[in-house]
Amino acid sequence: QVQLVESGGGLVQAGGSLRLSCVASGRTFSSYAIGWFRQAPGKERKFVAAINWSGERTNFEDSVKGRFTISRDNAKNKGYLQMNSLKPEDTALYFCAAGRYSEETDDYGYWGQGTQVTVSS
């Protein structure tokens, strides 16, 4: 079992940057992939990025490719999502998750509570 807590969300102007963190407690999540998902009000939860257990493989949704970077520090039980060149359409509640390396929500068994990211025009 693993518990995840996201942080680093906030209000930022378009073109700005934020760094989201995901901290694991309980059992280490070094053997799990980390996924990031986001959900805007009234819309479905959508894949953003994922990184495999070792950090050697990454995957990004097309709209964030080249702007976002995913990383992890297994020694600290932490995952990160660096978000650059933010756009208003990036506004959403962002979740980190641990599980199988994929783009599907059903492949992740552990979820954080979410952190709000709001990008103003």
Jmol script that loads the backbone (N, CA, C; Angstrom):
load data "model"
ATOM      1  N   GLN A   1       0.828  -1.175   0.000  1.00  0.00           N
ATOM      2  CA  GLN A   1       0.000   0.000   0.000  1.00  0.00           C
ATOM      3  C   GLN A   1       0.879   1.247   0.000  1.00  0.00           C
ATOM      4  N   VAL A   2       0.358   2.304  -0.612  1.00  0.00           N
ATOM      5  CA  VAL A   2       1.091   3.553  -0.689  1.00  0.00           C
ATOM      6  C   VAL A   2       0.087   4.702  -0.660  1.00  0.00           C
ATOM      7  N   GLN A   3       0.449   5.776   0.004  1.00  0.00           N
ATOM      8  CA  GLN A   3      -0.362   6.979   0.053  1.00  0.00           C
ATOM      9  C   GLN A   3       0.377   8.102  -0.666  1.00  0.00           C
ATOM     10  N   LEU A   4      -0.349   8.879  -1.460  1.00  0.00           N
ATOM     11  CA  LEU A   4       0.240   9.930  -2.275  1.00  0.00           C
ATOM     12  C   LEU A   4      -0.377  11.280  -1.933  1.00  0.00           C
ATOM     13  N   VAL A   5       0.453  12.313  -1.883  1.00  0.00           N
ATOM     14  CA  VAL A   5      -0.004  13.671  -1.622  1.00  0.00           C
ATOM     15  C   VAL A   5       0.643  14.605  -2.629  1.00  0.00           C
ATOM     16  N   GLU A   6      -0.194  15.327  -3.398  1.00  0.00           N
ATOM     17  CA  GLU A   6       0.304  16.308  -4.362  1.00  0.00           C
ATOM     18  C   GLU A   6       0.428  17.677  -3.704  1.00  0.00           C
ATOM     19  N   SER A   7       1.324  18.491  -4.247  1.00  0.00           N
ATOM     20  CA  SER A   7       1.450  19.876  -3.824  1.00  0.00           C
ATOM     21  C   SER A   7       2.056  20.678  -4.965  1.00  0.00           C
ATOM     22  N   GLY A   8       2.044  22.000  -4.835  1.00  0.00           N
ATOM     23  CA  GLY A   8       2.672  22.870  -5.813  1.00  0.00           C
ATOM     24  C   GLY A   8       1.723  23.574  -6.747  1.00  0.00           C
ATOM     25  N   GLY A   9       0.435  23.274  -6.662  1.00  0.00           N
ATOM     26  CA  GLY A   9      -0.531  23.961  -7.494  1.00  0.00           C
ATOM     27  C   GLY A   9      -0.715  25.399  -7.053  1.00  0.00           C
ATOM     28  N   GLY A  10      -1.402  26.176  -7.885  1.00  0.00           N
ATOM     29  CA  GLY A  10      -1.652  27.566  -7.567  1.00  0.00           C
ATOM     30  C   GLY A  10      -2.142  28.331  -8.766  1.00  0.00           C
ATOM     31  N   LEU A  11      -2.142  29.650  -8.637  1.00  0.00           N
ATOM     32  CA  LEU A  11      -2.576  30.557  -9.695  1.00  0.00           C
ATOM     33  C   LEU A  11      -1.353  31.149 -10.379  1.00  0.00           C
ATOM     34  N   VAL A  12      -1.323  31.072 -11.702  1.00  0.00           N
ATOM     35  CA  VAL A  12      -0.192  31.579 -12.468  1.00  0.00           C
ATOM     36  C   VAL A  12      -0.703  32.196 -13.764  1.00  0.00           C
ATOM     37  N   GLN A  13       0.003  33.193 -14.270  1.00  0.00           N
ATOM     38  CA  GLN A  13      -0.364  33.812 -15.537  1.00  0.00           C
ATOM     39  C   GLN A  13       0.083  32.956 -16.712  1.00  0.00           C
ATOM     40  N   ALA A  14      -0.616  33.085 -17.828  1.00  0.00           N
ATOM     41  CA  ALA A  14      -0.235  32.378 -19.041  1.00  0.00           C
ATOM     42  C   ALA A  14       1.227  32.656 -19.380  1.00  0.00           C
ATOM     43  N   GLY A  15       1.940  31.599 -19.754  1.00  0.00           N
ATOM     44  CA  GLY A  15       3.356  31.695 -20.044  1.00  0.00           C
ATOM     45  C   GLY A  15       4.251  31.391 -18.856  1.00  0.00           C
ATOM     46  N   GLY A  16       3.671  31.306 -17.677  1.00  0.00           N
ATOM     47  CA  GLY A  16       4.428  31.032 -16.476  1.00  0.00           C
ATOM     48  C   GLY A  16       4.671  29.554 -16.257  1.00  0.00           C
ATOM     49  N   SER A  17       5.264  29.238 -15.104  1.00  0.00           N
ATOM     50  CA  SER A  17       5.644  27.869 -14.785  1.00  0.00           C
ATOM     51  C   SER A  17       5.218  27.487 -13.378  1.00  0.00           C
ATOM     52  N   LEU A  18       4.973  26.202 -13.189  1.00  0.00           N
ATOM     53  CA  LEU A  18       4.719  25.616 -11.883  1.00  0.00           C
ATOM     54  C   LEU A  18       5.392  24.255 -11.828  1.00  0.00           C
ATOM     55  N   ARG A  19       5.794  23.853 -10.639  1.00  0.00           N
ATOM     56  CA  ARG A  19       6.340  22.520 -10.422  1.00  0.00           C
ATOM     57  C   ARG A  19       5.481  21.787  -9.406  1.00  0.00           C
ATOM     58  N   LEU A  20       4.837  20.719  -9.853  1.00  0.00           N
ATOM     59  CA  LEU A  20       4.025  19.901  -8.975  1.00  0.00           C
ATOM     60  C   LEU A  20       4.867  18.784  -8.379  1.00  0.00           C
ATOM     61  N   SER A  21       4.617  18.472  -7.114  1.00  0.00           N
ATOM     62  CA  SER A  21       5.309  17.392  -6.429  1.00  0.00           C
ATOM     63  C   SER A  21       4.313  16.348  -5.962  1.00  0.00           C
ATOM     64  N   CYS A  22       4.767  15.115  -5.902  1.00  0.00           N
ATOM     65  CA  CYS A  22       3.973  13.998  -5.419  1.00  0.00           C
ATOM     66  C   CYS A  22       4.834  13.225  -4.436  1.00  0.00           C
ATOM     67  N   VAL A  23       4.428  13.199  -3.171  1.00  0.00           N
ATOM     68  CA  VAL A  23       5.194  12.554  -2.114  1.00  0.00           C
ATOM     69  C   VAL A  23       4.479  11.290  -1.671  1.00  0.00           C
ATOM     70  N   ALA A  24       5.216  10.193  -1.613  1.00  0.00           N
ATOM     71  CA  ALA A  24       4.663   8.916  -1.181  1.00  0.00           C
ATOM     72  C   ALA A  24       5.007   8.641   0.270  1.00  0.00           C
ATOM     73  N   SER A  25       4.063   8.061   0.991  1.00  0.00           N
ATOM     74  CA  SER A  25       4.291   7.590   2.348  1.00  0.00           C
ATOM     75  C   SER A  25       3.837   6.143   2.450  1.00  0.00           C
ATOM     76  N   GLY A  26       4.231   5.491   3.533  1.00  0.00           N
ATOM     77  CA  GLY A  26       3.968   4.069   3.650  1.00  0.00           C
ATOM     78  C   GLY A  26       5.002   3.296   2.848  1.00  0.00           C
ATOM     79  N   ARG A  27       4.542   2.302   2.110  1.00  0.00           N
ATOM     80  CA  ARG A  27       5.450   1.522   1.283  1.00  0.00           C
ATOM     81  C   ARG A  27       6.056   2.384   0.183  1.00  0.00           C
ATOM     82  N   THR A  28       7.328   2.193  -0.088  1.00  0.00           N
ATOM     83  CA  THR A  28       7.987   2.921  -1.166  1.00  0.00           C
ATOM     84  C   THR A  28       7.306   2.634  -2.499  1.00  0.00           C
ATOM     85  N   PHE A  29       7.216   3.654  -3.347  1.00  0.00           N
ATOM     86  CA  PHE A  29       6.605   3.448  -4.660  1.00  0.00           C
ATOM     87  C   PHE A  29       7.638   3.359  -5.767  1.00  0.00           C
ATOM     88  N   SER A  30       8.876   3.049  -5.408  1.00  0.00           N
ATOM     89  CA  SER A  30       9.936   2.972  -6.402  1.00  0.00           C
ATOM     90  C   SER A  30       9.692   1.887  -7.444  1.00  0.00           C
ATOM     91  N   SER A  31       8.876   0.878  -7.126  1.00  0.00           N
ATOM     92  CA  SER A  31       8.587  -0.193  -8.068  1.00  0.00           C
ATOM     93  C   SER A  31       7.394   0.113  -8.967  1.00  0.00           C
ATOM     94  N   TYR A  32       6.738   1.247  -8.758  1.00  0.00           N
ATOM     95  CA  TYR A  32       5.559   1.634  -9.528  1.00  0.00           C
ATOM     96  C   TYR A  32       5.875   2.722 -10.542  1.00  0.00           C
ATOM     97  N   ALA A  33       5.131   2.715 -11.639  1.00  0.00           N
ATOM     98  CA  ALA A  33       5.104   3.870 -12.515  1.00  0.00           C
ATOM     99  C   ALA A  33       4.343   5.005 -11.834  1.00  0.00           C
ATOM    100  N   ILE A  34       4.671   6.244 -12.192  1.00  0.00           N
ATOM    101  CA  ILE A  34       3.945   7.415 -11.718  1.00  0.00           C
ATOM    102  C   ILE A  34       3.234   8.053 -12.901  1.00  0.00           C
ATOM    103  N   GLY A  35       1.954   8.295 -12.746  1.00  0.00           N
ATOM    104  CA  GLY A  35       1.189   8.987 -13.767  1.00  0.00           C
ATOM    105  C   GLY A  35       0.649  10.298 -13.236  1.00  0.00           C
ATOM    106  N   TRP A  36       0.498  11.260 -14.130  1.00  0.00           N
ATOM    107  CA  TRP A  36      -0.166  12.521 -13.812  1.00  0.00           C
ATOM    108  C   TRP A  36      -1.400  12.656 -14.706  1.00  0.00           C
ATOM    109  N   PHE A  37      -2.523  13.006 -14.093  1.00  0.00           N
ATOM    110  CA  PHE A  37      -3.792  13.187 -14.778  1.00  0.00           C
ATOM    111  C   PHE A  37      -4.395  14.516 -14.356  1.00  0.00           C
ATOM    112  N   ARG A  38      -5.296  15.039 -15.181  1.00  0.00           N
ATOM    113  CA  ARG A  38      -5.954  16.295 -14.825  1.00  0.00           C
ATOM    114  C   ARG A  38      -7.426  16.238 -15.194  1.00  0.00           C
ATOM    115  N   GLN A  39      -8.216  17.006 -14.452  1.00  0.00           N
ATOM    116  CA  GLN A  39      -9.657  17.029 -14.656  1.00  0.00           C
ATOM    117  C   GLN A  39     -10.182  18.449 -14.477  1.00  0.00           C
ATOM    118  N   ALA A  40     -10.771  18.987 -15.530  1.00  0.00           N
ATOM    119  CA  ALA A  40     -11.422  20.291 -15.475  1.00  0.00           C
ATOM    120  C   ALA A  40     -12.877  20.104 -15.071  1.00  0.00           C
ATOM    121  N   PRO A  41     -13.515  21.140 -14.486  1.00  0.00           N
ATOM    122  CA  PRO A  41     -14.910  21.009 -14.064  1.00  0.00           C
ATOM    123  C   PRO A  41     -15.822  20.569 -15.203  1.00  0.00           C
ATOM    124  N   GLY A  42     -16.632  19.548 -14.957  1.00  0.00           N
ATOM    125  CA  GLY A  42     -17.567  19.055 -15.945  1.00  0.00           C
ATOM    126  C   GLY A  42     -16.957  18.218 -17.045  1.00  0.00           C
ATOM    127  N   LYS A  43     -15.661  17.924 -16.966  1.00  0.00           N
ATOM    128  CA  LYS A  43     -14.989  17.144 -17.994  1.00  0.00           C
ATOM    129  C   LYS A  43     -14.377  15.880 -17.409  1.00  0.00           C
ATOM    130  N   GLU A  44     -14.029  14.952 -18.283  1.00  0.00           N
ATOM    131  CA  GLU A  44     -13.455  13.682 -17.861  1.00  0.00           C
ATOM    132  C   GLU A  44     -12.003  13.851 -17.435  1.00  0.00           C
ATOM    133  N   ARG A  45     -11.554  12.932 -16.582  1.00  0.00           N
ATOM    134  CA  ARG A  45     -10.160  12.920 -16.180  1.00  0.00           C
ATOM    135  C   ARG A  45      -9.291  12.459 -17.347  1.00  0.00           C
ATOM    136  N   LYS A  46      -8.222  13.198 -17.614  1.00  0.00           N
ATOM    137  CA  LYS A  46      -7.418  12.979 -18.807  1.00  0.00           C
ATOM    138  C   LYS A  46      -5.952  12.759 -18.457  1.00  0.00           C
ATOM    139  N   PHE A  47      -5.320  11.863 -19.196  1.00  0.00           N
ATOM    140  CA  PHE A  47      -3.896  11.582 -19.040  1.00  0.00           C
ATOM    141  C   PHE A  47      -3.050  12.793 -19.404  1.00  0.00           C
ATOM    142  N   VAL A  48      -1.995  13.031 -18.626  1.00  0.00           N
ATOM    143  CA  VAL A  48      -1.055  14.108 -18.892  1.00  0.00           C
ATOM    144  C   VAL A  48       0.342  13.572 -19.180  1.00  0.00           C
ATOM    145  N   ALA A  49       0.875  12.754 -18.263  1.00  0.00           N
ATOM    146  CA  ALA A  49       2.243  12.262 -18.406  1.00  0.00           C
ATOM    147  C   ALA A  49       2.444  11.049 -17.519  1.00  0.00           C
ATOM    148  N   ALA A  50       3.447  10.235 -17.852  1.00  0.00           N
ATOM    149  CA  ALA A  50       3.787   9.074 -17.041  1.00  0.00           C
ATOM    150  C   ALA A  50       5.283   8.820 -17.104  1.00  0.00           C
ATOM    151  N   ILE A  51       5.802   8.178 -16.066  1.00  0.00           N
ATOM    152  CA  ILE A  51       7.206   7.804 -15.991  1.00  0.00           C
ATOM    153  C   ILE A  51       7.282   6.420 -15.374  1.00  0.00           C
ATOM    154  N   ASN A  52       8.125   5.551 -15.932  1.00  0.00           N
ATOM    155  CA  ASN A  52       8.189   4.189 -15.429  1.00  0.00           C
ATOM    156  C   ASN A  52       8.969   4.114 -14.123  1.00  0.00           C
ATOM    157  N   TRP A  53       9.073   2.909 -13.579  1.00  0.00           N
ATOM    158  CA  TRP A  53       9.621   2.741 -12.225  1.00  0.00           C
ATOM    159  C   TRP A  53      11.052   3.245 -12.090  1.00  0.00           C
ATOM    160  N   SER A  54      11.860   3.105 -13.145  1.00  0.00           N
ATOM    161  CA  SER A  54      13.265   3.490 -13.092  1.00  0.00           C
ATOM    162  C   SER A  54      13.511   4.922 -13.559  1.00  0.00           C
ATOM    163  N   GLY A  55      12.508   5.542 -14.185  1.00  0.00           N
ATOM    164  CA  GLY A  55      12.668   6.874 -14.737  1.00  0.00           C
ATOM    165  C   GLY A  55      13.245   6.898 -16.133  1.00  0.00           C
ATOM    166  N   GLU A  56      13.462   5.725 -16.737  1.00  0.00           N
ATOM    167  CA  GLU A  56      14.085   5.639 -18.050  1.00  0.00           C
ATOM    168  C   GLU A  56      13.106   5.780 -19.209  1.00  0.00           C
ATOM    169  N   ARG A  57      11.817   5.671 -18.929  1.00  0.00           N
ATOM    170  CA  ARG A  57      10.798   5.811 -19.960  1.00  0.00           C
ATOM    171  C   ARG A  57       9.792   6.869 -19.529  1.00  0.00           C
ATOM    172  N   THR A  58       9.394   7.724 -20.465  1.00  0.00           N
ATOM    173  CA  THR A  58       8.379   8.739 -20.197  1.00  0.00           C
ATOM    174  C   THR A  58       7.411   8.824 -21.364  1.00  0.00           C
ATOM    175  N   ASN A  59       6.220   9.341 -21.085  1.00  0.00           N
ATOM    176  CA  ASN A  59       5.202   9.506 -22.099  1.00  0.00           C
ATOM    177  C   ASN A  59       4.393  10.756 -21.766  1.00  0.00           C
ATOM    178  N   PHE A  60       3.987  11.507 -22.802  1.00  0.00           N
ATOM    179  CA  PHE A  60       3.253  12.750 -22.622  1.00  0.00           C
ATOM    180  C   PHE A  60       2.065  12.826 -23.566  1.00  0.00           C
ATOM    181  N   GLU A  61       0.991  13.424 -23.083  1.00  0.00           N
ATOM    182  CA  GLU A  61      -0.132  13.762 -23.934  1.00  0.00           C
ATOM    183  C   GLU A  61       0.330  14.833 -24.925  1.00  0.00           C
ATOM    184  N   ASP A  62      -0.194  14.791 -26.147  1.00  0.00           N
ATOM    185  CA  ASP A  62       0.323  15.635 -27.215  1.00  0.00           C
ATOM    186  C   ASP A  62       0.288  17.130 -26.894  1.00  0.00           C
ATOM    187  N   SER A  63      -0.748  17.585 -26.215  1.00  0.00           N
ATOM    188  CA  SER A  63      -0.895  19.018 -25.983  1.00  0.00           C
ATOM    189  C   SER A  63       0.127  19.583 -24.997  1.00  0.00           C
ATOM    190  N   VAL A  64       0.780  18.725 -24.211  1.00  0.00           N
ATOM    191  CA  VAL A  64       1.773  19.194 -23.240  1.00  0.00           C
ATOM    192  C   VAL A  64       3.192  18.841 -23.646  1.00  0.00           C
ATOM    193  N   LYS A  65       3.351  18.057 -24.693  1.00  0.00           N
ATOM    194  CA  LYS A  65       4.676  17.627 -25.139  1.00  0.00           C
ATOM    195  C   LYS A  65       5.525  18.837 -25.508  1.00  0.00           C
ATOM    196  N   GLY A  66       6.740  18.877 -24.980  1.00  0.00           N
ATOM    197  CA  GLY A  66       7.630  19.994 -25.215  1.00  0.00           C
ATOM    198  C   GLY A  66       7.496  21.106 -24.199  1.00  0.00           C
ATOM    199  N   ARG A  67       6.426  21.094 -23.411  1.00  0.00           N
ATOM    200  CA  ARG A  67       6.204  22.102 -22.379  1.00  0.00           C
ATOM    201  C   ARG A  67       6.360  21.538 -20.973  1.00  0.00           C
ATOM    202  N   PHE A  68       5.949  20.283 -20.782  1.00  0.00           N
ATOM    203  CA  PHE A  68       5.995  19.651 -19.468  1.00  0.00           C
ATOM    204  C   PHE A  68       7.127  18.637 -19.413  1.00  0.00           C
ATOM    205  N   THR A  69       7.696  18.451 -18.228  1.00  0.00           N
ATOM    206  CA  THR A  69       8.716  17.444 -17.984  1.00  0.00           C
ATOM    207  C   THR A  69       8.342  16.650 -16.745  1.00  0.00           C
ATOM    208  N   ILE A  70       8.431  15.328 -16.834  1.00  0.00           N
ATOM    209  CA  ILE A  70       8.148  14.474 -15.695  1.00  0.00           C
ATOM    210  C   ILE A  70       9.458  13.868 -15.191  1.00  0.00           C
ATOM    211  N   SER A  71       9.587  13.733 -13.879  1.00  0.00           N
ATOM    212  CA  SER A  71      10.791  13.160 -13.288  1.00  0.00           C
ATOM    213  C   SER A  71      10.443  12.507 -11.960  1.00  0.00           C
ATOM    214  N   ARG A  72      11.398  11.779 -11.415  1.00  0.00           N
ATOM    215  CA  ARG A  72      11.180  11.157 -10.113  1.00  0.00           C
ATOM    216  C   ARG A  72      12.502  11.009  -9.380  1.00  0.00           C
ATOM    217  N   ASP A  73      12.421  10.950  -8.058  1.00  0.00           N
ATOM    218  CA  ASP A  73      13.573  10.731  -7.199  1.00  0.00           C
ATOM    219  C   ASP A  73      13.177   9.604  -6.255  1.00  0.00           C
ATOM    220  N   ASN A  74      13.544   8.391  -6.610  1.00  0.00           N
ATOM    221  CA  ASN A  74      13.113   7.233  -5.835  1.00  0.00           C
ATOM    222  C   ASN A  74      13.704   7.207  -4.430  1.00  0.00           C
ATOM    223  N   ALA A  75      14.893   7.765  -4.253  1.00  0.00           N
ATOM    224  CA  ALA A  75      15.503   7.817  -2.932  1.00  0.00           C
ATOM    225  C   ALA A  75      14.684   8.660  -1.966  1.00  0.00           C
ATOM    226  N   LYS A  76      13.938   9.629  -2.501  1.00  0.00           N
ATOM    227  CA  LYS A  76      13.097  10.503  -1.688  1.00  0.00           C
ATOM    228  C   LYS A  76      11.617  10.147  -1.765  1.00  0.00           C
ATOM    229  N   ASN A  77      11.275   9.110  -2.520  1.00  0.00           N
ATOM    230  CA  ASN A  77       9.877   8.722  -2.734  1.00  0.00           C
ATOM    231  C   ASN A  77       9.052   9.894  -3.268  1.00  0.00           C
ATOM    232  N   LYS A  78       9.604  10.576  -4.260  1.00  0.00           N
ATOM    233  CA  LYS A  78       8.940  11.745  -4.824  1.00  0.00           C
ATOM    234  C   LYS A  78       8.857  11.675  -6.333  1.00  0.00           C
ATOM    235  N   GLY A  79       7.790  12.235  -6.872  1.00  0.00           N
ATOM    236  CA  GLY A  79       7.633  12.442  -8.285  1.00  0.00           C
ATOM    237  C   GLY A  79       7.364  13.908  -8.551  1.00  0.00           C
ATOM    238  N   TYR A  80       7.703  14.361  -9.767  1.00  0.00           N
ATOM    239  CA  TYR A  80       7.570  15.771 -10.108  1.00  0.00           C
ATOM    240  C   TYR A  80       6.975  15.933 -11.497  1.00  0.00           C
ATOM    241  N   LEU A  81       6.233  17.013 -11.673  1.00  0.00           N
ATOM    242  CA  LEU A  81       5.774  17.438 -12.979  1.00  0.00           C
ATOM    243  C   LEU A  81       6.122  18.909 -13.132  1.00  0.00           C
ATOM    244  N   GLN A  82       7.120  19.203 -13.967  1.00  0.00           N
ATOM    245  CA  GLN A  82       7.504  20.578 -14.262  1.00  0.00           C
ATOM    246  C   GLN A  82       6.659  21.067 -15.418  1.00  0.00           C
ATOM    247  N   MET A  83       5.929  22.159 -15.206  1.00  0.00           N
ATOM    248  CA  MET A  83       4.981  22.687 -16.177  1.00  0.00           C
ATOM    249  C   MET A  83       5.448  24.072 -16.618  1.00  0.00           C
ATOM    250  N   ASN A  84       5.870  24.186 -17.872  1.00  0.00           N
ATOM    251  CA  ASN A  84       6.351  25.448 -18.430  1.00  0.00           C
ATOM    252  C   ASN A  84       5.407  25.932 -19.523  1.00  0.00           C
ATOM    253  N   SER A  85       5.522  27.219 -19.856  1.00  0.00           N
ATOM    254  CA  SER A  85       4.706  27.828 -20.916  1.00  0.00           C
ATOM    255  C   SER A  85       3.232  27.502 -20.736  1.00  0.00           C
ATOM    256  N   LEU A  86       2.734  27.700 -19.532  1.00  0.00           N
ATOM    257  CA  LEU A  86       1.366  27.316 -19.199  1.00  0.00           C
ATOM    258  C   LEU A  86       0.344  28.131 -19.980  1.00  0.00           C
ATOM    259  N   LYS A  87      -0.750  27.465 -20.323  1.00  0.00           N
ATOM    260  CA  LYS A  87      -1.847  28.051 -21.075  1.00  0.00           C
ATOM    261  C   LYS A  87      -3.133  27.957 -20.265  1.00  0.00           C
ATOM    262  N   PRO A  88      -4.106  28.841 -20.520  1.00  0.00           N
ATOM    263  CA  PRO A  88      -5.378  28.756 -19.793  1.00  0.00           C
ATOM    264  C   PRO A  88      -6.036  27.380 -19.887  1.00  0.00           C
ATOM    265  N   GLU A  89      -5.887  26.691 -21.000  1.00  0.00           N
ATOM    266  CA  GLU A  89      -6.476  25.372 -21.153  1.00  0.00           C
ATOM    267  C   GLU A  89      -5.806  24.302 -20.300  1.00  0.00           C
ATOM    268  N   ASP A  90      -4.694  24.630 -19.644  1.00  0.00           N
ATOM    269  CA  ASP A  90      -4.073  23.723 -18.689  1.00  0.00           C
ATOM    270  C   ASP A  90      -4.756  23.763 -17.325  1.00  0.00           C
ATOM    271  N   THR A  91      -5.666  24.699 -17.128  1.00  0.00           N
ATOM    272  CA  THR A  91      -6.368  24.835 -15.855  1.00  0.00           C
ATOM    273  C   THR A  91      -7.152  23.565 -15.539  1.00  0.00           C
ATOM    274  N   ALA A  92      -6.888  22.983 -14.371  1.00  0.00           N
ATOM    275  CA  ALA A  92      -7.540  21.738 -13.978  1.00  0.00           C
ATOM    276  C   ALA A  92      -7.084  21.350 -12.577  1.00  0.00           C
ATOM    277  N   LEU A  93      -7.752  20.347 -12.021  1.00  0.00           N
ATOM    278  CA  LEU A  93      -7.288  19.683 -10.816  1.00  0.00           C
ATOM    279  C   LEU A  93      -6.339  18.567 -11.252  1.00  0.00           C
ATOM    280  N   TYR A  94      -5.104  18.610 -10.769  1.00  0.00           N
ATOM    281  CA  TYR A  94      -4.075  17.659 -11.176  1.00  0.00           C
ATOM    282  C   TYR A  94      -3.885  16.583 -10.119  1.00  0.00           C
ATOM    283  N   PHE A  95      -3.852  15.334 -10.569  1.00  0.00           N
ATOM    284  CA  PHE A  95      -3.689  14.181  -9.694  1.00  0.00           C
ATOM    285  C   PHE A  95      -2.417  13.427 -10.044  1.00  0.00           C
ATOM    286  N   CYS A  96      -1.702  12.949  -9.038  1.00  0.00           N
ATOM    287  CA  CYS A  96      -0.659  11.968  -9.282  1.00  0.00           C
ATOM    288  C   CYS A  96      -1.182  10.593  -8.898  1.00  0.00           C
ATOM    289  N   ALA A  97      -0.628   9.572  -9.527  1.00  0.00           N
ATOM    290  CA  ALA A  97      -1.075   8.209  -9.300  1.00  0.00           C
ATOM    291  C   ALA A  97       0.100   7.259  -9.431  1.00  0.00           C
ATOM    292  N   ALA A  98       0.003   6.116  -8.770  1.00  0.00           N
ATOM    293  CA  ALA A  98       1.021   5.069  -8.841  1.00  0.00           C
ATOM    294  C   ALA A  98       0.377   3.784  -9.329  1.00  0.00           C
ATOM    295  N   GLY A  99       1.062   3.096 -10.237  1.00  0.00           N
ATOM    296  CA  GLY A  99       0.541   1.845 -10.755  1.00  0.00           C
ATOM    297  C   GLY A  99       1.306   1.366 -11.968  1.00  0.00           C
ATOM    298  N   ARG A 100       0.569   0.790 -12.909  1.00  0.00           N
ATOM    299  CA  ARG A 100       1.164   0.249 -14.118  1.00  0.00           C
ATOM    300  C   ARG A 100       1.419   1.362 -15.121  1.00  0.00           C
ATOM    301  N   TYR A 101       2.554   1.328 -15.770  1.00  0.00           N
ATOM    302  CA  TYR A 101       2.948   2.351 -16.735  1.00  0.00           C
ATOM    303  C   TYR A 101       2.023   2.309 -17.936  1.00  0.00           C
ATOM    304  N   SER A 102       1.136   3.295 -18.032  1.00  0.00           N
ATOM    305  CA  SER A 102       0.193   3.374 -19.133  1.00  0.00           C
ATOM    306  C   SER A 102      -0.448   4.757 -19.144  1.00  0.00           C
ATOM    307  N   GLU A 103      -1.363   4.973 -20.102  1.00  0.00           N
ATOM    308  CA  GLU A 103      -2.109   6.210 -20.211  1.00  0.00           C
ATOM    309  C   GLU A 103      -3.523   6.088 -19.637  1.00  0.00           C
ATOM    310  N   GLU A 104      -3.854   4.936 -19.065  1.00  0.00           N
ATOM    311  CA  GLU A 104      -5.221   4.655 -18.637  1.00  0.00           C
ATOM    312  C   GLU A 104      -5.383   4.797 -17.134  1.00  0.00           C
ATOM    313  N   THR A 105      -6.450   5.465 -16.708  1.00  0.00           N
ATOM    314  CA  THR A 105      -6.711   5.648 -15.283  1.00  0.00           C
ATOM    315  C   THR A 105      -6.871   4.318 -14.552  1.00  0.00           C
ATOM    316  N   ASP A 106      -7.463   3.320 -15.214  1.00  0.00           N
ATOM    317  CA  ASP A 106      -7.727   2.034 -14.576  1.00  0.00           C
ATOM    318  C   ASP A 106      -6.456   1.253 -14.255  1.00  0.00           C
ATOM    319  N   ASP A 107      -5.330   1.619 -14.832  1.00  0.00           N
ATOM    320  CA  ASP A 107      -4.075   0.928 -14.574  1.00  0.00           C
ATOM    321  C   ASP A 107      -3.351   1.462 -13.339  1.00  0.00           C
ATOM    322  N   TYR A 108      -3.896   2.488 -12.723  1.00  0.00           N
ATOM    323  CA  TYR A 108      -3.281   3.086 -11.541  1.00  0.00           C
ATOM    324  C   TYR A 108      -4.141   2.806 -10.313  1.00  0.00           C
ATOM    325  N   GLY A 109      -3.555   2.139  -9.329  1.00  0.00           N
ATOM    326  CA  GLY A 109      -4.300   1.722  -8.153  1.00  0.00           C
ATOM    327  C   GLY A 109      -4.262   2.688  -6.993  1.00  0.00           C
ATOM    328  N   TYR A 110      -3.320   3.609  -7.002  1.00  0.00           N
ATOM    329  CA  TYR A 110      -3.156   4.554  -5.900  1.00  0.00           C
ATOM    330  C   TYR A 110      -3.204   5.972  -6.433  1.00  0.00           C
ATOM    331  N   TRP A 111      -3.963   6.825  -5.751  1.00  0.00           N
ATOM    332  CA  TRP A 111      -4.193   8.195  -6.198  1.00  0.00           C
ATOM    333  C   TRP A 111      -4.034   9.199  -5.075  1.00  0.00           C
ATOM    334  N   GLY A 112      -3.508  10.374  -5.414  1.00  0.00           N
ATOM    335  CA  GLY A 112      -3.498  11.490  -4.486  1.00  0.00           C
ATOM    336  C   GLY A 112      -4.827  12.216  -4.491  1.00  0.00           C
ATOM    337  N   GLN A 113      -4.931  13.255  -3.671  1.00  0.00           N
ATOM    338  CA  GLN A 113      -6.185  13.993  -3.509  1.00  0.00           C
ATOM    339  C   GLN A 113      -6.374  15.092  -4.545  1.00  0.00           C
ATOM    340  N   GLY A 114      -5.330  15.443  -5.260  1.00  0.00           N
ATOM    341  CA  GLY A 114      -5.389  16.470  -6.281  1.00  0.00           C
ATOM    342  C   GLY A 114      -4.876  17.813  -5.800  1.00  0.00           C
ATOM    343  N   THR A 115      -4.300  18.585  -6.723  1.00  0.00           N
ATOM    344  CA  THR A 115      -3.869  19.952  -6.449  1.00  0.00           C
ATOM    345  C   THR A 115      -4.328  20.836  -7.604  1.00  0.00           C
ATOM    346  N   GLN A 116      -4.903  21.986  -7.283  1.00  0.00           N
ATOM    347  CA  GLN A 116      -5.515  22.845  -8.289  1.00  0.00           C
ATOM    348  C   GLN A 116      -4.477  23.706  -8.987  1.00  0.00           C
ATOM    349  N   VAL A 117      -4.539  23.727 -10.316  1.00  0.00           N
ATOM    350  CA  VAL A 117      -3.719  24.604 -11.145  1.00  0.00           C
ATOM    351  C   VAL A 117      -4.651  25.506 -11.932  1.00  0.00           C
ATOM    352  N   THR A 118      -4.484  26.813 -11.782  1.00  0.00           N
ATOM    353  CA  THR A 118      -5.300  27.783 -12.496  1.00  0.00           C
ATOM    354  C   THR A 118      -4.386  28.723 -13.264  1.00  0.00           C
ATOM    355  N   VAL A 119      -4.595  28.816 -14.573  1.00  0.00           N
ATOM    356  CA  VAL A 119      -3.782  29.660 -15.445  1.00  0.00           C
ATOM    357  C   VAL A 119      -4.661  30.779 -15.988  1.00  0.00           C
ATOM    358  N   SER A 120      -4.301  32.014 -15.689  1.00  0.00           N
ATOM    359  CA  SER A 120      -5.076  33.168 -16.123  1.00  0.00           C
ATOM    360  C   SER A 120      -4.538  33.716 -17.434  1.00  0.00           C
ATOM    361  N   SER A 121      -5.413  34.383 -18.198  1.00  0.00           N
ATOM    362  CA  SER A 121      -5.039  34.958 -19.483  1.00  0.00           C
ATOM    363  C   SER A 121      -4.238  36.237 -19.302  1.00  0.00           C
TER     364      SER A 121
END
end "model"
wireframe off; spacefill off
backbone 0.3
color backbone group
